[in-house]
């Protein structure tokens, strides 16, 4: 809820509701499949604690959108580069 308020008052930040993101992203993936286009998807890196303080709710949003991407991978063909897992496995944001 806090994140919505921040985004609403900052024109440089955009919020796409989860259901709209999933629907639009699924359509894009479907079109790339129809045209036989190899698709590579990068997920969202969950923010560190400092960024979470500056943008409350970002960490939870990143998890939600990454879950959507993971779920779409069950129904669509694309290569997922899991940057989030890579960063957290190899020392986090500070490295």
C-alpha atoms as an extended CHARMM CRD file, in Angstrom:
* protein
*
        95  EXT
         1         1  UNK       CA              0.0000000000        0.0000000000        0.0000000000  PROA      1               0.0000000000
         2         2  UNK       CA              2.8310000000        2.4160000000        0.7940000000  PROA      2               0.0000000000
         3         3  UNK       CA              4.4750000000        1.7270000000       -2.5580000000  PROA      3               0.0000000000
         4         4  UNK       CA              1.3080000000        2.7350000000       -4.4150000000  PROA      4               0.0000000000
         5         5  UNK       CA              1.3510000000        6.1280000000       -2.6930000000  PROA      5               0.0000000000
         6         6  UNK       CA              5.0160000000        6.7180000000       -3.5500000000  PROA      6               0.0000000000
         7         7  UNK       CA              4.5130000000        5.7670000000       -7.1890000000  PROA      7               0.0000000000
         8         8  UNK       CA              1.3370000000        7.8290000000       -7.4850000000  PROA      8               0.0000000000
         9         9  UNK       CA              3.1990000000       10.9950000000       -6.4770000000  PROA      9               0.0000000000
        10        10  UNK       CA              6.3420000000       10.3590000000       -8.5050000000  PROA      10              0.0000000000
        11        11  UNK       CA              5.9290000000       10.6350000000      -12.2850000000  PROA      11              0.0000000000
        12        12  UNK       CA              9.2260000000        8.8110000000      -12.8890000000  PROA      12              0.0000000000
        13        13  UNK       CA              7.9420000000        5.6350000000      -11.2070000000  PROA      13              0.0000000000
        14        14  UNK       CA              5.3450000000        3.3960000000      -12.8090000000  PROA      14              0.0000000000
        15        15  UNK       CA              3.2200000000        0.6650000000      -11.3050000000  PROA      15              0.0000000000
        16        16  UNK       CA              1.6980000000       -2.0890000000      -13.4000000000  PROA      16              0.0000000000
        17        17  UNK       CA             -0.8340000000       -4.2370000000      -11.5470000000  PROA      17              0.0000000000
        18        18  UNK       CA              0.2470000000       -7.8760000000      -11.3070000000  PROA      18              0.0000000000
        19        19  UNK       CA             -2.6690000000       -9.2140000000      -13.3500000000  PROA      19              0.0000000000
        20        20  UNK       CA             -2.0590000000       -6.7140000000      -16.1440000000  PROA      20              0.0000000000
        21        21  UNK       CA              1.6690000000       -7.5150000000      -16.1450000000  PROA      21              0.0000000000
        22        22  UNK       CA              0.9530000000      -11.2480000000      -16.3870000000  PROA      22              0.0000000000
        23        23  UNK       CA             -1.5940000000      -10.8130000000      -19.1790000000  PROA      23              0.0000000000
        24        24  UNK       CA              0.6020000000       -8.4760000000      -21.2670000000  PROA      24              0.0000000000
        25        25  UNK       CA              3.7770000000      -10.4670000000      -20.7110000000  PROA      25              0.0000000000
        26        26  UNK       CA              1.9800000000      -13.6910000000      -21.6390000000  PROA      26              0.0000000000
        27        27  UNK       CA              0.7560000000      -12.1000000000      -24.8860000000  PROA      27              0.0000000000
        28        28  UNK       CA              4.2830000000      -11.0030000000      -25.7380000000  PROA      28              0.0000000000
        29        29  UNK       CA              5.6090000000      -14.5000000000      -25.0870000000  PROA      29              0.0000000000
        30        30  UNK       CA              2.8540000000      -16.0330000000      -27.1880000000  PROA      30              0.0000000000
        31        31  UNK       CA              3.7250000000      -13.7500000000      -30.1060000000  PROA      31              0.0000000000
        32        32  UNK       CA              7.4220000000      -14.5860000000      -29.8780000000  PROA      32              0.0000000000
        33        33  UNK       CA              6.5620000000      -18.2910000000      -29.8660000000  PROA      33              0.0000000000
        34        34  UNK       CA              4.3150000000      -17.9090000000      -32.9180000000  PROA      34              0.0000000000
        35        35  UNK       CA              7.1590000000      -16.2220000000      -34.7960000000  PROA      35              0.0000000000
        36        36  UNK       CA              9.7450000000      -18.7090000000      -33.5390000000  PROA      36              0.0000000000
        37        37  UNK       CA             11.7500000000      -15.9780000000      -31.8320000000  PROA      37              0.0000000000
        38        38  UNK       CA             14.1470000000      -17.1380000000      -29.1350000000  PROA      38              0.0000000000
        39        39  UNK       CA             13.2840000000      -15.1740000000      -26.0320000000  PROA      39              0.0000000000
        40        40  UNK       CA             15.5250000000      -14.4640000000      -23.0650000000  PROA      40              0.0000000000
        41        41  UNK       CA             13.9900000000      -13.0750000000      -19.8840000000  PROA      41              0.0000000000
        42        42  UNK       CA             15.8500000000      -11.4800000000      -16.9830000000  PROA      42              0.0000000000
        43        43  UNK       CA             14.0520000000      -11.4410000000      -13.6710000000  PROA      43              0.0000000000
        44        44  UNK       CA             14.0680000000       -8.6290000000      -11.1300000000  PROA      44              0.0000000000
        45        45  UNK       CA             16.8690000000       -8.4640000000       -8.5900000000  PROA      45              0.0000000000
        46        46  UNK       CA             15.3410000000       -8.0590000000       -5.1530000000  PROA      46              0.0000000000
        47        47  UNK       CA             16.6670000000       -4.8690000000       -3.5860000000  PROA      47              0.0000000000
        48        48  UNK       CA             19.0020000000       -4.6940000000       -0.6510000000  PROA      48              0.0000000000
        49        49  UNK       CA             17.8250000000       -3.2620000000        2.6660000000  PROA      49              0.0000000000
        50        50  UNK       CA             19.0100000000        0.2860000000        1.8290000000  PROA      50              0.0000000000
        51        51  UNK       CA             16.8930000000        0.4250000000       -1.3180000000  PROA      51              0.0000000000
        52        52  UNK       CA             13.9570000000       -1.1510000000        0.4980000000  PROA      52              0.0000000000
        53        53  UNK       CA             14.1010000000        1.7150000000        3.0130000000  PROA      53              0.0000000000
        54        54  UNK       CA             14.0410000000        4.2570000000        0.1660000000  PROA      54              0.0000000000
        55        55  UNK       CA             11.2990000000        2.4120000000       -1.7010000000  PROA      55              0.0000000000
        56        56  UNK       CA              9.1880000000        0.4280000000        0.7900000000  PROA      56              0.0000000000
        57        57  UNK       CA              7.4830000000       -2.5980000000       -0.7170000000  PROA      57              0.0000000000
        58        58  UNK       CA              9.9240000000       -2.9830000000       -3.6090000000  PROA      58              0.0000000000
        59        59  UNK       CA             11.3060000000       -6.2690000000       -2.2590000000  PROA      59              0.0000000000
        60        60  UNK       CA              7.8280000000       -7.8180000000       -1.9870000000  PROA      60              0.0000000000
        61        61  UNK       CA              6.8870000000       -6.5070000000       -5.4450000000  PROA      61              0.0000000000
        62        62  UNK       CA             10.0360000000       -8.0210000000       -6.9480000000  PROA      62              0.0000000000
        63        63  UNK       CA              9.1460000000      -11.3920000000       -5.4110000000  PROA      63              0.0000000000
        64        64  UNK       CA              5.5900000000      -11.2150000000       -6.7520000000  PROA      64              0.0000000000
        65        65  UNK       CA              6.6560000000      -10.3000000000      -10.2970000000  PROA      65              0.0000000000
        66        66  UNK       CA              9.4210000000      -12.9220000000      -10.2810000000  PROA      66              0.0000000000
        67        67  UNK       CA              6.8160000000      -15.5100000000       -9.2640000000  PROA      67              0.0000000000
        68        68  UNK       CA              4.6830000000      -14.4440000000      -12.2270000000  PROA      68              0.0000000000
        69        69  UNK       CA              7.6640000000      -14.8920000000      -14.5510000000  PROA      69              0.0000000000
        70        70  UNK       CA              8.3960000000      -18.3070000000      -13.0310000000  PROA      70              0.0000000000
        71        71  UNK       CA              4.7660000000      -19.3770000000      -13.4770000000  PROA      71              0.0000000000
        72        72  UNK       CA              4.7570000000      -18.1930000000      -17.0880000000  PROA      72              0.0000000000
        73        73  UNK       CA              7.8290000000      -20.3230000000      -17.7230000000  PROA      73              0.0000000000
        74        74  UNK       CA              5.6130000000      -23.3790000000      -17.1820000000  PROA      74              0.0000000000
        75        75  UNK       CA              3.3880000000      -22.3730000000      -20.1070000000  PROA      75              0.0000000000
        76        76  UNK       CA              5.7170000000      -20.5650000000      -22.5080000000  PROA      76              0.0000000000
        77        77  UNK       CA              9.0820000000      -21.1920000000      -24.1010000000  PROA      77              0.0000000000
        78        78  UNK       CA             11.7710000000      -18.7730000000      -22.9980000000  PROA      78              0.0000000000
        79        79  UNK       CA             15.1670000000      -18.8420000000      -21.3670000000  PROA      79              0.0000000000
        80        80  UNK       CA             15.1910000000      -17.3380000000      -17.9060000000  PROA      80              0.0000000000
        81        81  UNK       CA             18.3470000000      -15.7560000000      -16.6000000000  PROA      81              0.0000000000
        82        82  UNK       CA             17.8040000000      -15.7320000000      -12.8540000000  PROA      82              0.0000000000
        83        83  UNK       CA             19.8050000000      -12.6410000000      -11.9400000000  PROA      83              0.0000000000
        84        84  UNK       CA             18.1170000000      -12.4980000000       -8.5540000000  PROA      84              0.0000000000
        85        85  UNK       CA             19.3790000000      -15.9600000000       -7.5840000000  PROA      85              0.0000000000
        86        86  UNK       CA             22.8140000000      -15.2590000000       -9.0580000000  PROA      86              0.0000000000
        87        87  UNK       CA             23.2680000000      -12.0200000000       -7.1010000000  PROA      87              0.0000000000
        88        88  UNK       CA             22.0640000000      -13.5070000000       -3.8250000000  PROA      88              0.0000000000
        89        89  UNK       CA             24.1240000000      -16.6830000000       -4.2810000000  PROA      89              0.0000000000
        90        90  UNK       CA             27.3470000000      -14.8190000000       -5.0760000000  PROA      90              0.0000000000
        91        91  UNK       CA             27.4340000000      -12.2660000000       -2.3120000000  PROA      91              0.0000000000
        92        92  UNK       CA             24.5980000000       -9.8670000000       -2.9030000000  PROA      92              0.0000000000
        93        93  UNK       CA             24.4620000000       -6.3300000000       -4.2070000000  PROA      93              0.0000000000
        94        94  UNK       CA             27.6640000000       -5.0900000000       -2.6080000000  PROA      94              0.0000000000
        95        95  UNK       CA             29.9610000000       -7.2710000000       -4.7540000000  PROA      95              0.0000000000
